[in-house]
Amino acid sequence: MNDGSLGWYIADSTSLLRDSLSIFTPQGQLVRWINQGRRQIARRTGCIRLLITGQSSFGNSSQPGFFVPGGAIPGNLPDAADGSGSTNLFMTIPNQEMYPFKGFINDFLRAQYEGADMVSDIIEPAISWGGSFRPVQNWLPFEQYQAWVRVYQILSSAFPSVWTTNGDGENQQFWVYPPPVEALEMELDVFAIPKNLYSDDDYDLLPESFRQAVKFYASGMAFLNTRPAQASIMFNQFADTIGVARFAADMGKMSSYYDWL
């Protein structure tokens, strides 16, 4: 079993439960809790950060099939970033102000990244203004966006400069103003939630350093009804493990070592 495979998660969890034969906890139920734990980790830590891109003619990532050392990026689907597939259509719709996560943004996420299920939050969007200029948009809380931006009822199309979100989870909506005058390439820097694992063949998008915490969450859920004290120990270990993993994943960066740059 490989690290990150469903069988690996099951083996680790049943070992903690001392139930390797799945007598006390049915394996199907344990798999549900394993997947809940993986999704909880992604929500709490933001450890799955991806760029949904419309693929401009510059700045693309290396992909399988190109003669570039290390060009095969695990998790990136073929043709997702070289412009030859159908996923390079992540663009605004003329006069369209609102874009739902469900049925629009999430579809492009899944098309570009294996193992990704849905967007949990947008960090920042960049929208092309034509030519070679693609600025990051200015953010407002939806209340201010409604009060100060959408107060103008006469529809005027232009290049978007302000963005916000409304709703929660998969039901969120991404708003831009002014409504785009034409189809413009978009890029969204997002936090994502991984797909559930149902077999060892499913790709695990959860970073390796965070996978060690999953068994504690699943074991805690298994102990919750019959051994609450043991469940509390497991949940505390879960929180400690993802805390260490989060710190280890980003220990800080230096913006510049040179004052003159």
Stockholm file with secondary structure:
# STOCKHOLM 1.0

chainA/1-261         MNDGSLGWYIADSTSLLRDSLSIFTPQGQLVRWINQGRRQIARRTGCIRLLITGQSSFGNSSQPGFFVPGGAIPGNLPDAADGSGSTNLFMTIPNQEMYPFKGFINDFLRAQYEGADMVSDIIEPAISWGGSFRPVQNWLPFEQYQAWVRVYQILSSAFPSVWTTNGDGENQQFWVYPPPVEALEMELDVFAIPKNLYSDDDYDLLPESFRQAVKFYASGMAFLNTRPAQASIMFNQFADTIGVARFAADMGKMSSYYDWL
#=GR chainA/1-261 SS CCTTSHHHHHHHHHHHHTCTTCSSSCHHHHHHHHHHHHHHHHHHHCCCEEEEECCCSSSCCCCTTSSCTTCCCTTBCTTSSSSSSSCCCCBCCTTCCEEEIIIIIHHHHHHHBTTEEEEEEEEEEEECCSTTCCCBCEECCHHHIIIIITTCCSCCCBCCCEEEEESSGGGCEEEEESCBSSCCBEEEEEEEEECCCCSTTSCCCSCHHHHTTHHHHHHHHHHTTTCHHHHHHHHHHHHHHHHHHHHHHCCCCCSCSCTTC
#=GC SS_cons         CCTTSHHHHHHHHHHHHTCTTCSSSCHHHHHHHHHHHHHHHHHHHCCCEEEEECCCSSSCCCCTTSSCTTCCCTTBCTTSSSSSSSCCCCBCCTTCCEEEIIIIIHHHHHHHBTTEEEEEEEEEEEECCSTTCCCBCEECCHHHIIIIITTCCSCCCBCCCEEEEESSGGGCEEEEESCBSSCCBEEEEEEEEECCCCSTTSCCCSCHHHHTTHHHHHHHHHHTTTCHHHHHHHHHHHHHHHHHHHHHHCCCCCSCSCTTC
//
